[in-house]
Amino acid sequence: MQLANKVALVTGGSSGIGRETAKLFASEGAKVAIADIDTAGGLSLLEEIKHSGGDVMFDTCDVSNESEVKDWITNVVNQWQSIDILVANAGILAIGPVEEASNLDWDKVLGINVKGYAFCAKYTIFSL
């Protein structure tokens, strides 16, 4: 097991690439902390990984919200005392003509795709 006893954070872990990354890390022995706004998908993955014998936790977290990211990472450190890997995978795509994009559309995309990555990196680094 290449990741035995490592602690891995995965944002956007309830589906797609994030979900498969979390499952792979758990299968390689990592303790996996998953964050996503999709609570049902996150809890489903939590049960799937636990059923396979993995060590996992899930928190509903909007990565564009700095205090939610800080709380999530604090929970992880409180449970496992370290962080070794950060996969800041959460992201969204706005589809449509640029001239139709509103300020709210831009705020949402930049909040998740830019600020979300920065908040995750910031609080991971500060937790070490």
LODOBA-271416 format. One record per residue: residue number from 0; residue in three letters; x, y, z of N, C-alpha, C, O in turn. Coordinates in Angstrom, 1 decimal, padded with zeros to 4 digits. Layout:
N
[pt NUM 'Ala' [X Y Z] [X Y Z] [X Y Z] [X Y Z]]
...
//
This chain:
128
[pt 0 'Met' [000.8 -001.2 000.0] [000.0 000.0 000.0] [000.9 001.2 000.0] [001.6 001.5 001.0]]
[pt 1 'Gln' [000.8 001.9 -001.1] [001.7 003.1 -001.3] [001.4 004.3 -000.4] [002.3 005.1 -000.1]]
[pt 2 'Leu' [000.2 004.4 000.0] [-000.2 005.6 000.8] [-000.6 005.2 002.3] [-001.4 006.0 002.9]]
[pt 3 'Ala' [-000.1 004.1 002.8] [-000.4 003.7 004.1] [-000.2 004.8 005.1] [000.9 005.4 005.2]]
[pt 4 'Asn' [-001.2 005.1 005.9] [-001.2 006.1 007.0] [-001.0 007.5 006.5] [-000.8 008.4 007.4]]
[pt 5 'Lys' [-001.1 007.8 005.3] [-001.1 009.2 004.8] [-002.5 009.7 004.9] [-003.4 009.0 004.8]]
[pt 6 'Val' [-002.6 011.0 005.1] [-003.9 011.7 005.2] [-004.0 012.5 003.9] [-003.2 013.4 003.6]]
[pt 7 'Ala' [-005.1 012.3 003.2] [-005.4 012.9 001.9] [-006.7 013.7 002.0] [-007.7 013.1 002.4]]
[pt 8 'Leu' [-006.7 014.9 001.5] [-007.9 015.8 001.4] [-008.3 015.7 000.0] [-007.4 015.9 -000.9]]
[pt 9 'Val' [-009.6 015.6 -000.3] [-010.1 015.6 -001.7] [-011.4 016.5 -001.7] [-012.4 016.1 -001.1]]
[pt 10 'Thr' [-011.3 017.6 -002.4] [-012.5 018.4 -002.6] [-013.2 018.0 -003.8] [-012.6 017.4 -004.8]]
[pt 11 'Gly' [-014.5 018.3 -003.9] [-015.3 017.8 -005.0] [-015.3 016.3 -005.1] [-015.3 015.7 -006.2]]
[pt 12 'Gly' [-015.3 015.6 -003.9] [-015.1 014.2 -003.9] [-016.3 013.4 -004.0] [-016.3 012.1 -004.0]]
[pt 13 'Ser' [-017.5 014.0 -004.2] [-018.7 013.2 -004.2] [-019.0 012.6 -005.6] [-019.8 011.7 -005.7]]
[pt 14 'Ser' [-018.3 013.1 -006.6] [-018.6 012.5 -008.0] [-017.3 012.7 -008.8] [-016.4 013.4 -008.5]]
[pt 15 'Gly' [-017.4 012.1 -010.0] [-016.4 012.2 -011.0] [-015.0 011.9 -010.6] [-014.7 010.9 -009.9]]
[pt 16 'Ile' [-014.0 012.8 -011.0] [-012.6 012.6 -010.8] [-012.3 012.5 -009.3] [-011.6 011.7 -008.8]]
[pt 17 'Gly' [-013.0 013.4 -008.5] [-012.8 013.5 -007.1] [-013.2 012.2 -006.4] [-012.5 011.7 -005.5]]
[pt 18 'Arg' [-014.3 011.6 -006.8] [-014.8 010.4 -006.2] [-013.8 009.2 -006.5] [-013.5 008.5 -005.6]]
[pt 19 'Glu' [-013.4 009.1 -007.7] [-012.5 008.0 -008.1] [-011.1 008.2 -007.4] [-010.4 007.3 -007.0]]
[pt 20 'Thr' [-010.7 009.5 -007.3] [-009.4 009.8 -006.6] [-009.5 009.3 -005.1] [-008.6 008.7 -004.6]]
[pt 21 'Ala' [-010.6 009.7 -004.4] [-010.8 009.3 -003.0] [-010.8 007.8 -002.9] [-010.2 007.2 -002.0]]
[pt 22 'Lys' [-011.5 007.1 -003.8] [-011.5 005.6 -003.7] [-010.1 005.0 -003.9] [-009.7 004.1 -003.3]]
[pt 23 'Leu' [-009.4 005.5 -004.9] [-008.0 005.0 -005.2] [-007.1 005.3 -004.0] [-006.4 004.4 -003.6]]
[pt 24 'Phe' [-007.1 006.5 -003.4] [-006.3 006.8 -002.3] [-006.6 005.8 -001.1] [-005.7 005.3 -000.5]]
[pt 25 'Ala' [-007.9 005.6 -000.9] [-008.3 004.7 000.2] [-007.9 003.3 000.0] [-007.4 002.6 000.9]]
[pt 26 'Ser' [-007.9 002.9 -001.3] [-007.5 001.5 -001.6] [-006.0 001.3 -001.4] [-005.5 000.2 -001.3]]
[pt 27 'Glu' [-005.3 002.4 -001.5] [-003.8 002.4 -001.3] [-003.4 002.7 000.2] [-002.3 002.9 000.5]]
[pt 28 'Gly' [-004.4 002.7 001.1] [-004.2 002.8 002.5] [-004.2 004.2 003.1] [-004.0 004.4 004.3]]
[pt 29 'Ala' [-004.6 005.2 002.3] [-004.7 006.6 002.8] [-005.9 006.8 003.7] [-006.9 006.1 003.4]]
[pt 30 'Lys' [-005.8 007.6 004.7] [-007.0 008.1 005.4] [-007.5 009.3 004.5] [-006.8 010.2 004.2]]
[pt 31 'Val' [-008.8 009.2 004.1] [-009.3 010.2 003.1] [-010.4 011.1 003.7] [-011.3 010.6 004.3]]
[pt 32 'Ala' [-010.1 012.4 003.6] [-011.1 013.4 004.0] [-011.7 014.0 002.8] [-011.0 014.6 002.0]]
[pt 33 'Ile' [-013.0 013.8 002.6] [-013.7 014.3 001.4] [-014.6 015.5 001.8] [-015.2 015.5 002.8]]
[pt 34 'Ala' [-014.6 016.5 000.9] [-015.4 017.7 001.1] [-016.2 017.9 -000.2] [-015.6 017.8 -001.3]]
[pt 35 'Asp' [-017.5 018.2 -000.1] [-018.3 018.5 -001.3] [-019.6 019.2 -000.8] [-020.0 019.0 000.3]]
[pt 36 'Ile' [-020.2 019.9 -001.7] [-021.5 020.4 -001.4] [-022.6 019.4 -001.6] [-023.8 019.6 -001.1]]
[pt 37 'Asp' [-022.3 018.3 -002.3] [-023.3 017.2 -002.5] [-023.2 016.2 -001.3] [-022.4 015.3 -001.3]]
[pt 38 'Thr' [-024.0 016.5 -000.3] [-024.0 015.7 000.9] [-024.4 014.2 000.6] [-023.8 013.3 001.1]]
[pt 39 'Ala' [-025.5 014.0 -000.2] [-025.9 012.6 -000.5] [-024.8 011.8 -001.2] [-024.5 010.7 -000.8]]
[pt 40 'Gly' [-024.2 012.4 -002.2] [-023.1 011.8 -002.9] [-021.9 011.5 -002.0] [-021.3 010.5 -002.0]]
[pt 41 'Gly' [-021.6 012.5 -001.1] [-020.5 012.3 -000.1] [-020.7 011.2 000.9] [-019.8 010.4 001.2]]
[pt 42 'Leu' [-021.9 011.1 001.4] [-022.3 010.1 002.4] [-022.3 008.7 001.7] [-021.9 007.7 002.3]]
[pt 43 'Ser' [-022.7 008.7 000.4] [-022.7 007.4 -000.3] [-021.3 006.9 -000.5] [-021.0 005.7 -000.3]]
[pt 44 'Leu' [-020.4 007.8 -000.8] [-018.9 007.4 -001.0] [-018.3 007.1 000.4] [-017.6 006.1 000.4]]
[pt 45 'Leu' [-018.7 007.8 001.4] [-018.2 007.5 002.7] [-018.5 006.0 003.1] [-017.7 005.3 003.5]]
[pt 46 'Glu' [-019.8 005.6 002.9] [-020.2 004.2 003.2] [-019.5 003.2 002.3] [-019.1 002.1 002.7]]
[pt 47 'Glu' [-019.3 003.6 001.0] [-018.6 002.7 000.1] [-017.2 002.4 000.5] [-016.7 001.3 000.5]]
[pt 48 'Ile' [-016.5 003.5 000.9] [-015.1 003.3 001.3] [-015.0 002.6 002.6] [-014.2 001.7 002.8]]
[pt 49 'Lys' [-015.9 002.9 003.6] [-015.9 002.2 004.9] [-016.2 000.7 004.6] [-015.5 -000.1 005.3]]
[pt 50 'His' [-017.1 000.4 003.8] [-017.5 -001.0 003.5] [-016.2 -001.8 002.9] [-016.1 -003.0 003.1]]
[pt 51 'Ser' [-015.4 -001.0 002.2] [-014.2 -001.7 001.7] [-013.0 -001.7 002.7] [-011.9 -002.1 002.4]]
[pt 52 'Gly' [-013.3 -001.2 003.9] [-012.3 -001.2 004.9] [-011.4 000.0 005.0] [-010.4 000.1 005.8]]
[pt 53 'Gly' [-011.8 001.1 004.3] [-011.0 002.3 004.3] [-011.3 003.2 005.5] [-012.4 003.1 006.1]]
[pt 54 'Asp' [-010.4 004.1 005.8] [-010.6 005.1 006.9] [-010.9 006.4 006.2] [-010.1 006.9 005.4]]
[pt 55 'Val' [-012.1 006.9 006.4] [-012.6 008.0 005.6] [-013.5 008.9 006.5] [-014.2 008.4 007.5]]
[pt 56 'Met' [-013.6 010.2 006.1] [-014.5 011.1 006.7] [-015.1 012.0 005.6] [-014.4 012.2 004.6]]
[pt 57 'Phe' [-016.3 012.5 005.8] [-016.9 013.4 004.9] [-017.5 014.6 005.6] [-018.1 014.5 006.7]]
[pt 58 'Asp' [-017.3 015.8 005.0] [-017.9 017.0 005.5] [-018.5 017.7 004.3] [-017.9 017.8 003.2]]
[pt 59 'Thr' [-019.8 018.2 004.5] [-020.4 019.1 003.5] [-019.6 020.4 003.6] [-019.5 021.0 004.7]]
[pt 60 'Cys' [-019.1 020.8 002.5] [-018.3 022.0 002.5] [-018.3 022.7 001.1] [-018.1 022.1 000.1]]
[pt 61 'Asp' [-018.6 024.0 001.1] [-018.5 024.8 -000.1] [-017.1 025.5 -000.1] [-016.9 026.4 000.8]]
[pt 62 'Val' [-016.3 025.1 -001.0] [-014.9 025.6 -001.0] [-014.8 027.1 -001.2] [-013.7 027.6 -001.0]]
[pt 63 'Ser' [-015.8 027.7 -001.8] [-015.8 029.1 -002.0] [-016.1 029.9 -000.7] [-016.0 031.1 -000.7]]
[pt 64 'Asn' [-016.4 029.2 000.4] [-016.7 029.8 001.7] [-015.5 029.5 002.6] [-015.2 028.4 003.0]]
[pt 65 'Glu' [-014.7 030.6 002.8] [-013.4 030.4 003.6] [-013.6 029.8 005.0] [-012.9 028.9 005.4]]
[pt 66 'Ser' [-014.7 030.2 005.7] [-014.8 029.6 007.0] [-015.2 028.1 007.0] [-014.8 027.4 007.9]]
[pt 67 'Glu' [-016.0 027.7 005.9] [-016.3 026.3 005.8] [-015.0 025.5 005.5] [-014.9 024.4 006.0]]
[pt 68 'Val' [-014.1 026.0 004.7] [-012.9 025.3 004.4] [-012.0 025.2 005.6] [-011.5 024.1 006.0]]
[pt 69 'Lys' [-011.9 026.3 006.4] [-011.1 026.3 007.6] [-011.7 025.3 008.6] [-010.9 024.5 009.2]]
[pt 70 'Asp' [-013.0 025.3 008.8] [-013.6 024.3 009.7] [-013.4 022.9 009.2] [-013.1 022.0 010.1]]
[pt 71 'Trp' [-013.5 022.6 007.9] [-013.3 021.2 007.4] [-011.9 020.8 007.7] [-011.6 019.7 008.2]]
[pt 72 'Ile' [-010.9 021.6 007.4] [-009.5 021.2 007.6] [-009.2 021.1 009.1] [-008.4 020.2 009.5]]
[pt 73 'Thr' [-009.8 021.9 009.9] [-009.6 021.8 011.3] [-010.2 020.5 011.8] [-009.5 019.8 012.6]]
[pt 74 'Asn' [-011.3 020.1 011.3] [-011.9 018.7 011.6] [-010.9 017.6 011.3] [-010.8 016.7 012.0]]
[pt 75 'Val' [-010.3 017.7 010.1] [-009.4 016.7 009.6] [-008.2 016.6 010.6] [-007.8 015.5 011.0]]
[pt 76 'Val' [-007.6 017.7 010.9] [-006.4 017.7 011.7] [-006.8 017.2 013.1] [-006.0 016.5 013.8]]
[pt 77 'Asn' [-008.0 017.6 013.6] [-008.4 017.1 015.0] [-008.5 015.6 015.0] [-008.3 015.0 016.0]]
[pt 78 'Gln' [-009.0 015.0 013.9] [-009.2 013.6 013.8] [-007.9 012.8 013.6] [-007.6 011.8 014.2]]
[pt 79 'Trp' [-007.1 013.3 012.6] [-005.9 012.5 012.2] [-004.6 013.2 012.4] [-003.5 012.6 012.1]]
[pt 80 'Gln' [-004.5 014.4 013.0] [-003.3 015.1 013.4] [-002.4 015.5 012.3] [-001.3 016.0 012.6]]
[pt 81 'Ser' [-002.7 015.3 011.0] [-001.8 015.7 010.0] [-002.5 015.7 008.6] [-003.6 015.3 008.5]]
[pt 82 'Ile' [-001.8 016.3 007.6] [-002.3 016.3 006.3] [-001.0 016.1 005.4] [000.0 016.8 005.6]]
[pt 83 'Asp' [-001.1 015.1 004.5] [000.0 014.8 003.6] [-000.3 015.1 002.1] [000.6 015.4 001.4]]
[pt 84 'Ile' [-001.6 015.1 001.8] [-001.9 015.2 000.3] [-003.1 016.1 000.2] [-004.1 016.0 001.0]]
[pt 85 'Leu' [-003.1 017.1 -000.7] [-004.3 017.9 -001.0] [-004.6 017.8 -002.5] [-003.8 018.1 -003.3]]
[pt 86 'Val' [-005.8 017.3 -002.7] [-006.3 017.3 -004.1] [-007.5 018.3 -004.1] [-008.6 018.0 -003.8]]
[pt 87 'Ala' [-007.2 019.5 -004.6] [-008.2 020.6 -004.7] [-008.9 020.4 -006.0] [-008.6 021.1 -007.0]]
[pt 88 'Asn' [-009.8 019.5 -006.0] [-010.5 019.0 -007.3] [-011.8 019.8 -007.6] [-012.2 019.8 -008.7]]
[pt 89 'Ala' [-012.4 020.4 -006.6] [-013.7 021.0 -006.8] [-013.6 022.1 -007.9] [-012.7 022.9 -007.9]]
[pt 90 'Gly' [-014.6 022.1 -008.8] [-014.6 023.1 -009.8] [-015.9 023.1 -010.6] [-016.6 022.1 -010.6]]
[pt 91 'Ile' [-016.2 024.2 -011.2] [-017.4 024.3 -012.0] [-017.1 025.0 -013.3] [-016.0 025.6 -013.5]]
[pt 92 'Leu' [-018.0 024.8 -014.3] [-017.8 025.4 -015.6] [-019.1 026.2 -015.9] [-020.2 025.7 -015.8]]
[pt 93 'Ala' [-018.9 027.4 -016.4] [-020.1 028.2 -016.8] [-020.2 028.0 -018.3] [-019.2 028.2 -019.1]]
[pt 94 'Ile' [-021.4 027.6 -018.8] [-021.5 027.4 -020.2] [-022.5 028.4 -020.8] [-023.6 028.7 -020.2]]
[pt 95 'Gly' [-022.1 029.0 -021.9] [-023.0 030.0 -022.5] [-022.1 031.2 -023.1] [-020.9 031.3 -022.8]]
[pt 96 'Pro' [-022.8 032.1 -023.8] [-022.0 033.2 -024.4] [-021.6 034.1 -023.2] [-022.3 034.4 -022.3]]
[pt 97 'Val' [-020.3 034.6 -023.4] [-019.7 035.5 -022.3] [-020.6 036.7 -022.1] [-020.6 037.2 -021.0]]
[pt 98 'Glu' [-021.2 037.2 -023.2] [-022.0 038.5 -023.0] [-023.2 038.2 -022.2] [-023.9 039.2 -021.8]]
[pt 99 'Glu' [-023.6 037.0 -021.9] [-024.8 036.7 -021.1] [-024.4 036.3 -019.7] [-025.3 036.2 -018.9]]
[pt 100 'Ala' [-023.1 036.2 -019.4] [-022.7 035.9 -018.0] [-022.9 037.1 -017.1] [-022.5 038.2 -017.4]]
[pt 101 'Ser' [-023.5 036.8 -016.0] [-023.8 037.9 -015.0] [-022.6 038.0 -014.0] [-021.7 037.1 -014.0]]
[pt 102 'Asn' [-022.6 039.0 -013.2] [-021.6 039.1 -012.1] [-021.8 037.9 -011.2] [-020.7 037.4 -010.7]]
[pt 103 'Leu' [-023.0 037.5 -010.9] [-023.2 036.3 -010.0] [-022.5 035.1 -010.6] [-022.0 034.3 -009.9]]
[pt 104 'Asp' [-022.7 034.9 -012.0] [-022.1 033.8 -012.6] [-020.5 033.8 -012.4] [-019.9 032.8 -012.1]]
[pt 105 'Trp' [-019.9 035.0 -012.7] [-018.5 035.1 -012.5] [-018.1 034.9 -011.1] [-017.0 034.3 -010.8]]
[pt 106 'Asp' [-018.8 035.4 -010.2] [-018.5 035.3 -008.7] [-018.5 033.8 -008.3] [-017.6 033.4 -007.6]]
[pt 107 'Lys' [-019.5 033.1 -008.8] [-019.6 031.6 -008.5] [-018.4 030.9 -009.1] [-017.7 030.1 -008.4]]
[pt 108 'Val' [-018.1 031.1 -010.4] [-016.9 030.4 -011.0] [-015.6 030.7 -010.3] [-014.8 029.8 -010.0]]
[pt 109 'Leu' [-015.4 032.0 -010.1] [-014.1 032.4 -009.5] [-014.1 032.0 -008.0] [-013.0 031.7 -007.5]]
[pt 110 'Gly' [-015.2 032.0 -007.4] [-015.2 031.6 -006.0] [-014.8 030.2 -005.8] [-014.1 029.8 -004.9]]
[pt 111 'Ile' [-015.3 029.3 -006.6] [-015.0 027.9 -006.5] [-013.7 027.6 -007.1] [-012.8 026.9 -006.5]]
[pt 112 'Asn' [-013.5 028.0 -008.4] [-012.3 027.6 -009.1] [-011.0 028.3 -008.7] [-009.9 027.8 -009.0]]
[pt 113 'Val' [-011.1 029.5 -008.1] [-009.9 030.2 -007.8] [-009.8 030.3 -006.3] [-008.8 029.8 -005.6]]
[pt 114 'Lys' [-010.8 031.0 -005.7] [-010.7 031.2 -004.2] [-010.7 029.9 -003.5] [-010.1 029.7 -002.5]]
[pt 115 'Gly' [-011.5 028.9 -004.0] [-011.6 027.6 -003.3] [-010.2 026.9 -003.2] [-009.9 026.4 -002.2]]
[pt 116 'Tyr' [-009.5 026.9 -004.3] [-008.2 026.3 -004.3] [-007.3 027.1 -003.3] [-006.5 026.5 -002.6]]
[pt 117 'Ala' [-007.3 028.4 -003.3] [-006.5 029.2 -002.4] [-006.8 029.0 -001.0] [-005.9 028.8 -000.2]]
[pt 118 'Phe' [-008.1 028.9 -000.6] [-008.5 028.6 000.8] [-008.0 027.2 001.2] [-007.5 027.1 002.3]]
[pt 119 'Cys' [-008.2 026.3 000.3] [-007.7 024.9 000.7] [-006.2 024.9 000.9] [-005.7 024.3 001.9]]
[pt 120 'Ala' [-005.4 025.5 000.0] [-004.0 025.6 000.2] [-003.6 026.3 001.5] [-002.8 025.9 002.2]]
[pt 121 'Lys' [-004.2 027.5 001.7] [-003.9 028.3 002.8] [-004.1 027.5 004.1] [-003.2 027.5 005.0]]
[pt 122 'Tyr' [-005.3 026.9 004.3] [-005.5 026.2 005.6] [-004.8 024.9 005.7] [-004.6 024.4 006.8]]
[pt 123 'Thr' [-004.5 024.3 004.6] [-003.6 023.1 004.7] [-002.2 023.5 005.2] [-001.7 022.8 006.1]]
[pt 124 'Ile' [-001.7 024.5 004.6] [-000.3 025.0 005.0] [-000.3 025.4 006.4] [000.6 025.1 007.2]]
[pt 125 'Phe' [-001.3 026.2 006.8] [-001.4 026.7 008.2] [-001.6 025.5 009.2] [-001.3 025.7 010.4]]
[pt 126 'Ser' [-002.1 024.4 008.8] [-002.4 023.3 009.7] [-001.1 022.5 010.0] [-001.1 021.7 010.9]]
[pt 127 'Leu' [-000.1 022.6 009.2] [001.1 021.8 009.3] [002.0 022.2 010.4] [003.1 021.6 010.6]]
//
